[in-house]
């Protein structure tokens, strides 16, 4: 049973929802970055939130990037979504592990920190991207995205993000997320009905672990809220780095730095943060790129 993103309406089309089952997505991120349990949970939550938000992108070149800077020992988290549920991401110190929190759960908040902000950049192929930002409230990721929607987009939102891991092996057992938002004109009583399900929604990843489909789990935890599913996607951890893009990065360094790489290092190796793919450039290749570089470092 593969990963799924579902979108639809609740309560007679007065509220909208986006939900995700992302076990394989999170597993791939964990494998790619050799991430610890706590970092897998932190990165996985951010990847799922970004993938769900990315389903609003319309054009192939559109991108949505979420950057979590919490000041914790795990470092920054950066995730970028493309249309159709494709997403990539990394956490700066993926091998960091921490003791369990007092409640017996992974201490994501302590790893991420809560002393910074969450920034969302929507690059919609226009002249300037749209940038929204809010202060972190907990470092637990879901609460921080809920705060972002409320503060930066003026849309009070119910957000759940959960990654369940085996305590001994660290294997990803399930991963799920849900965003519920009122539409303009939504009656206040409908918002209250949805908020009453906040505790039940915490069981989403548990139901997924037990073998429920995403739609089946949603219908159980949101029973009575007239769910209408309108669209579906297959989320996937997918990096779009290419050798050509890295060539442009090298060109942007400018003649002085490129010359130094040629004369001192006799080559260069660039590694993609998102997928850890290494691209090696020999001396001859750098000399060819040097011809395209400008003295001021702008390609």
C-alpha positions as semicolon CSV with decimal commas, in nm:
position;residue;x (nm);y (nm);z (nm)
1;X;0,000;0,000;0,000
2;X;0,174;0,311;-0,127
3;X;0,189;0,662;0,016
4;X;-0,108;0,887;-0,056
5;X;-0,213;1,250;-0,033
6;X;-0,588;1,315;-0,030
7;X;-0,760;1,652;-0,062
8;X;-1,124;1,731;-0,009
9;X;-1,401;1,905;0,181
10;X;-1,566;1,865;0,521
11;X;-1,897;1,974;0,674
12;X;-2,091;2,046;0,355
13;X;-1,793;2,209;0,185
14;X;-1,738;2,470;0,455
15;X;-1,391;2,339;0,543
16;X;-1,111;2,185;0,341
17;X;-0,859;1,919;0,432
18;X;-0,533;1,778;0,303
19;X;-0,410;1,447;0,445
20;X;-0,104;1,231;0,387
21;X;0,016;0,880;0,456
22;X;0,394;0,905;0,413
23;X;0,569;0,598;0,554
24;X;0,775;0,528;0,241
25;X;0,850;0,898;0,194
26;X;0,991;0,923;0,546
27;X;1,175;0,591;0,512
28;X;1,351;0,718;0,199
29;X;1,453;1,039;0,376
30;X;1,581;0,841;0,673
31;X;1,786;0,615;0,445
32;X;1,919;0,903;0,234
33;X;2,046;1,098;0,534
34;X;2,124;0,808;0,771
35;X;1,899;0,992;1,016
36;X;1,859;0,907;1,383
37;X;1,517;0,835;1,529
38;X;1,456;1,189;1,657
39;X;1,587;1,349;1,338
40;X;1,378;1,112;1,124
41;X;1,070;1,225;1,316
42;X;1,158;1,596;1,281
43;X;1,249;1,576;0,913
44;X;0,958;1,344;0,836
45;X;0,703;1,579;0,990
46;X;0,841;1,873;0,793
47;X;0,851;1,675;0,469
48;X;0,487;1,573;0,505
49;X;0,371;1,927;0,583
50;X;0,566;2,063;0,286
51;X;0,435;1,793;0,052
52;X;0,076;1,868;0,153
53;X;0,124;2,242;0,102
54;X;0,296;2,173;-0,230
55;X;-0,019;2,018;-0,376
56;X;-0,145;2,376;-0,425
57;X;0,130;2,440;-0,681
58;X;-0,002;2,455;-1,037
59;X;0,292;2,492;-1,276
60;X;0,584;2,257;-1,332
61;X;0,839;2,525;-1,238
62;X;0,661;2,625;-0,914
63;X;0,833;2,546;-0,584
64;X;0,741;2,573;-0,217
65;X;1,015;2,565;0,046
66;X;0,973;2,539;0,423
67;X;1,270;2,633;0,642
68;X;1,267;2,554;1,014
69;X;1,532;2,741;1,212
70;X;1,481;2,651;1,576
71;X;1,828;2,689;1,720
72;X;1,838;2,329;1,843
73;X;2,128;2,081;1,807
74;X;1,970;1,910;1,506
75;X;2,023;2,230;1,307
76;X;1,800;2,376;1,039
77;X;1,548;2,175;0,840
78;X;1,490;2,264;0,475
79;X;1,223;2,097;0,259
80;X;1,113;2,183;-0,094
81;X;0,798;2,062;-0,270
82;X;0,719;2,040;-0,639
83;X;0,374;1,989;-0,794
84;X;0,214;1,649;-0,755
85;X;0,343;1,555;-0,412
86;X;0,715;1,545;-0,493
87;X;0,932;1,667;-0,205
88;X;1,293;1,672;-0,094
89;X;1,452;1,779;0,231
90;X;1,740;1,761;0,475
91;X;1,823;1,827;0,838
92;X;2,167;1,970;0,914
93;X;2,277;1,720;1,179
94;X;2,085;1,405;1,087
95;X;2,275;1,164;1,313
96;X;2,196;1,353;1,634
97;X;2,014;1,137;1,889
98;X;1,862;1,249;2,219
99;X;1,712;1,070;2,520
100;X;1,334;1,031;2,514
101;X;1,127;1,319;2,647
102;X;0,967;1,289;2,995
103;X;0,645;1,166;2,827
104;X;0,834;0,873;2,672
105;X;0,818;1,011;2,318
106;X;1,096;1,128;2,086
107;X;1,214;1,471;2,197
108;X;1,167;1,648;1,865
109;X;1,118;1,983;2,034
110;X;1,455;1,967;2,208
111;X;1,630;1,854;1,888
112;X;1,475;2,126;1,669
113;X;1,457;2,406;1,924
114;X;1,194;2,680;1,944
115;X;1,404;2,995;1,945
116;X;1,377;3,085;1,579
117;X;1,121;3,090;1,302
118;X;0,943;2,896;1,030
119;X;0,976;3,050;0,685
120;X;0,772;2,943;0,382
121;X;0,886;3,056;0,038
122;X;0,648;3,019;-0,257
123;X;0,832;3,059;-0,588
124;X;0,555;3,076;-0,845
125;X;0,776;3,174;-1,140
126;X;0,700;3,541;-1,086
127;X;0,950;3,821;-1,046
128;X;0,969;3,786;-0,668
129;X;0,874;3,484;-0,456
130;X;0,619;3,517;-0,177
131;X;0,783;3,480;0,165
132;X;0,585;3,418;0,484
133;X;0,736;3,384;0,830
134;X;0,634;3,324;1,188
135;X;0,807;3,261;1,519
136;X;0,824;2,899;1,631
137;X;0,602;2,810;1,924
138;X;0,728;2,463;2,024
139;X;0,968;2,301;1,777
140;X;0,724;2,010;1,749
141;X;0,664;2,108;1,383
142;X;0,285;2,056;1,367
143;X;0,214;2,333;1,617
144;X;0,458;2,555;1,434
145;X;0,287;2,505;1,098
146;X;-0,051;2,573;1,264
147;X;0,097;2,898;1,396
148;X;0,228;2,983;1,049
149;X;-0,113;2,940;0,887
150;X;-0,277;3,152;1,155
151;X;-0,020;3,433;1,168
152;X;0,117;3,452;0,814
153;X;-0,186;3,342;0,611
154;X;-0,463;3,447;0,852
155;X;-0,614;3,098;0,829
156;X;-0,665;2,926;1,165
157;X;-0,576;2,563;1,103
158;X;-0,580;2,226;1,272
159;X;-0,249;2,052;1,192
160;X;-0,138;1,701;1,285
161;X;0,196;1,544;1,186
162;X;0,309;1,209;1,325
163;X;0,595;0,966;1,258
164;X;0,597;0,635;1,446
165;X;0,929;0,451;1,478
166;X;1,030;0,116;1,620
167;X;1,209;0,188;1,949
168;X;1,479;-0,075;1,898
169;X;1,552;-0,070;1,525
170;X;1,446;0,286;1,441
171;X;1,244;0,156;1,145
172;X;0,957;0,379;1,032
173;X;0,631;0,206;1,123
174;X;0,393;0,471;0,993
175;X;0,374;0,840;0,910
176;X;0,070;1,058;0,863
177;X;-0,044;1,416;0,857
178;X;-0,359;1,623;0,830
179;X;-0,435;1,991;0,774
180;X;-0,793;2,115;0,826
181;X;-0,885;2,474;0,742
182;X;-1,212;2,672;0,732
183;X;-1,318;2,826;0,403
184;X;-1,443;3,187;0,387
185;X;-1,788;3,210;0,545
186;X;-1,749;2,886;0,741
187;X;-1,990;2,891;1,038
188;X;-1,821;2,911;1,375
189;X;-2,006;2,603;1,492
190;X;-1,843;2,400;1,214
191;X;-1,500;2,518;1,325
192;X;-1,589;2,405;1,677
193;X;-1,702;2,064;1,547
194;X;-1,369;2,016;1,372
195;X;-1,169;2,130;1,674
196;X;-1,352;1,874;1,887
197;X;-1,179;1,605;1,680
198;X;-0,830;1,732;1,768
199;X;-0,769;1,448;2,013
200;X;-0,902;1,180;1,777
201;X;-0,683;1,313;1,497
202;X;-0,377;1,226;1,708
203;X;-0,458;0,861;1,630
204;X;-0,405;0,899;1,254
205;X;-0,055;0,748;1,243
206;X;-0,164;0,471;1,484
207;X;-0,449;0,372;1,252
208;X;-0,213;0,379;0,954
209;X;0,028;0,151;1,141
210;X;-0,260;-0,090;1,203
211;X;-0,316;-0,118;0,829
212;X;-0,597;0,130;0,766
213;X;-0,595;0,311;0,434
214;X;-0,562;0,687;0,459
215;X;-0,922;0,741;0,354
216;X;-1,043;0,475;0,596
217;X;-0,849;0,632;0,882
218;X;-0,987;0,977;0,798
219;X;-1,345;0,850;0,790
220;X;-1,294;0,693;1,132
221;X;-1,142;0,995;1,308
222;X;-1,367;1,246;1,129
223;X;-1,687;1,042;1,137
224;X;-1,996;1,259;1,099
225;X;-1,819;1,552;0,933
226;X;-1,943;1,467;0,579
227;X;-1,608;1,395;0,412
228;X;-1,581;1,451;0,036
229;X;-1,253;1,343;-0,127
230;X;-1,181;1,545;-0,441
231;X;-0,821;1,474;-0,540
232;X;-0,532;1,238;-0,476
233;X;-0,155;1,232;-0,524
234;X;0,130;0,988;-0,468
235;X;0,391;1,169;-0,254
236;X;0,753;1,075;-0,305
237;X;1,097;1,179;-0,180
238;X;1,252;1,303;-0,503
239;X;1,549;1,531;-0,563
240;X;1,570;1,730;-0,886
241;X;1,940;1,816;-0,867
242;X;2,137;1,784;-1,192
243;X;2,495;1,825;-1,302
244;X;2,388;2,126;-1,506
245;X;2,254;2,302;-1,196
246;X;2,579;2,242;-1,012
247;X;2,768;2,382;-1,310
248;X;2,568;2,703;-1,273
249;X;2,661;2,713;-0,905
250;X;3,029;2,689;-0,994
251;X;2,996;2,957;-1,261
252;X;2,828;3,186;-1,007
253;X;3,141;3,168;-0,788
254;X;3,317;3,397;-1,033
255;X;3,656;3,387;-1,204
256;X;3,866;3,436;-0,891
257;X;3,724;3,145;-0,693
258;X;3,710;2,916;-0,995
259;X;4,072;2,991;-1,074
260;X;4,166;2,907;-0,717
261;X;3,984;2,571;-0,743
262;X;4,171;2,495;-1,064
263;X;4,518;2,596;-0,946
264;X;4,496;2,479;-0,584
265;X;4,260;2,181;-0,582
266;X;4,284;2,074;-0,949
267;X;3,910;2,008;-0,943
268;X;3,600;2,026;-0,725
269;X;3,335;1,798;-0,578
270;X;2,993;1,937;-0,492
271;X;2,744;1,734;-0,288
272;X;2,370;1,796;-0,296
273;X;2,234;1,862;0,055
274;X;1,900;1,706;-0,032
275;X;2,006;1,366;-0,170
276;X;2,380;1,344;-0,091
277;X;2,469;1,286;-0,456
278;X;2,829;1,395;-0,521
279;X;2,924;1,561;-0,850
280;X;3,295;1,565;-0,937
281;X;3,438;1,826;-1,175
282;X;3,784;1,782;-1,316
283;X;4,033;2,055;-1,397
284;X;3,941;2,061;-1,765
285;X;3,571;2,097;-1,683
286;X;3,642;2,385;-1,446
287;X;3,849;2,562;-1,712
288;X;3,554;2,537;-1,951
289;X;3,323;2,685;-1,687
290;X;3,578;2,959;-1,618
291;X;3,517;3,094;-1,966
292;X;3,151;3,154;-1,873
293;X;3,217;3,316;-1,534
294;X;3,213;3,691;-1,478
295;X;3,468;3,876;-1,267
296;X;3,201;3,986;-1,018
297;X;3,088;3,634;-0,950
298;X;2,750;3,663;-1,126
299;X;2,690;3,412;-1,401
